[in-house]
Amino acid sequence: MSQRRLLHVDSDAGFCARVRLVAEDCGFAVCTVADSLEFHTAYERFRPDVIVLEIVLPGIDGLELLAWLSRQHCTAPILVFSGQSDLYRRAAELLSQWPRGLSVRGFAKPIAERDLRTIFDDSVARVLDPETPRSKALPNSGSRSKVTGIEAIDRHGVHSCAPGSA
């Protein structure tokens, strides 16, 4: 079986380093990009099995990225983290009212390493078998949500992200 791939977009270098460390320990190849403008190319080239997304980003915000992912018919579980107001994370989860779309779960930052590990272990199980029930003990998680149909402005001029690049 090939290694599972996790794409992480976040401008917080410290959080990126923690996510990389824990995700690699959980068996993921990790691609990290610092802003939403790099995300489009990274998504298309890296083809992630799981996406970790910060809502507040330079360039296009995370909600617009969710809309773009919906238009790409993304099937990867998306883990939304936000260190800003809880309203941003809840906004991603409220988009679950759309009829079809993305698998989105929201979490608050900061988050303990053991909790991050639990989240990634749960994501690995769901990548291997999508019918696996998600853990009921995930930390500070909202319900799994579905997101789709949101209009956003796609911007171009992005940079690539090769597997294993930081």
Helices and strands as residue ranges (DSSP letters): E 4-9, H 13-25, E 28-33, H 36-46, E 50-54, H 62-71, E 78-82, H 86-94, G 95-97, E 102-108, H 113-128, E 145-147
